[in-house]
Amino acid sequence: MAITAIAVPTMTYLLMPQMTRLFAWWLYPLPSDLPVDQPHEAPLSLEPSAEPPLPIMQPLPVELETIPPVIENLG
């Protein structure tokens, strides 16, 4: 537990900010780094479906079996 109390804050506040700076070129690429010949596709959009919607399912009443109580001799 003592190792965790030292490792977590050290990694959170000291190590990971340095790793972010080190890999900033990969984490946050500049728009100029994108290939020029790659076409930009339009984002997908939702379209209404031709299928009718499913009916709303209602739970069926289910009778639960009653379990007789078990009496144990303690003594």
Secondary structure, DSSP 8 states (H G I E B T S, - for coil): -HHHHHHHHHIIIIIHHHHHHHTHHHHS--GGGS-SSS-----------SS------------------------
